[in-house]
Amino acid sequence: MDLNDTIERAKCEVLADIEAGSVPGTVTTFAELHDHVDANYYGGAFESWTDTEGDDSVQDSCDFWNAVQNAVDAWLRAGRPDTPVCVG
């Protein structure tokens, strides 16, 4: 999985939830998303999660998804600049 593509996907999913009314447009942190949805799903985390390859793979997955969540958090805190182009 490509980190940048996954971050952009997660941002688009956040924006879709805001547009659908599941998440208020006033959220400014990743943690706030959890008040409205299970934000851990953003980016397709549970579509690709696996722990069948041993401890290193689990740690790598955790590091990857933490990086996605940290990037989305930084984007929200900054006021959602550089909004991605999201396709339906």
VEXDRENLUM-999401 format. One record per residue (C-alpha): z, x negated, y negated. Coordinates in steps of 0.001 Angstrom, whole numbers, padded with zeros to 6 digits, always signed. Last residue first. Example, Ala and Ser with C-alpha at 12.3 -4.5 7.8 and 13.67 -1.06 7.14 Angstrom:
<rs>
+007140-013670+001060
+007800-012300+004500
</rs>
This chain:
<rs>
-006059+017302-009392
-006875+013805-010671
-004338+012155-012921
-005312+009833-015746
-002137+007858-016320
+000036+008286-019410
+000091+005006-021284
+003473+005798-022781
+005900+008130-020981
+008715+008084-023569
+009893+004514-022925
+012751+005764-020750
+010271+007679-018578
+008064+004628-018078
+011080+002413-017309
+012284+004939-014712
+008815+005132-013170
+008748+001327-012901
+012246+001220-011398
+011314+003916-008869
+008208+002034-007762
+010082-001287-007568
+012844+000369-005534
+010135+001731-003244
+008719-001752-002607
+012120-003411-002163
+013219-000742+000304
+009975-001103+002253
+010338-004896+002354
+013932-004524+003536
+012860-002164+006318
+010026-004500+007307
+012376-007465+007435
+014818-005498+009596
+012352-004675+012331
+008871-003222+012652
+009722+000376+013513
+011437+001171+010239
+008697+003247+008721
+008208+004993+005434
+004582+005869+004689
+004474+009600+004045
+008110+009599+002994
+007463+007425-000020
+004343+009269-001128
+004533+008187-004768
+007338+010563-005611
+009375+011703-002595
+012547+009940-003739
+012552+012289-006727
+014136+015044-004665
+013709+017671-007369
+015560+019126-010377
+018738+017135-011016
+017102+014282-009109
+014626+013840-011966
+017549+012865-014167
+018037+009683-012122
+014471+008597-012880
+015284+008681-016545
+014101+010436-019712
+013700+014032-018627
+012837+016310-021567
+009621+017685-020101
+011718+019766-017740
+011048+019345-014011
+009898+022133-011711
+008004+023705-014607
+004561+023239-013072
+003519+020919-015927
+006663+018847-015497
+006116+018726-011733
+002515+017608-012278
+003689+014915-014708
+006162+013597-012147
+003437+013600-009503
+001111+011734-011829
+003803+009119-012474
+004342+008703-008731
+000604+008224-008179
+000491+005605-010921
+003395+003738-009326
+001712+003920-005927
-001541+002540-007308
+000352-000319-008965
+002266-001171-005781
-000770-001169-003483
+000000+000000+000000
</rs>
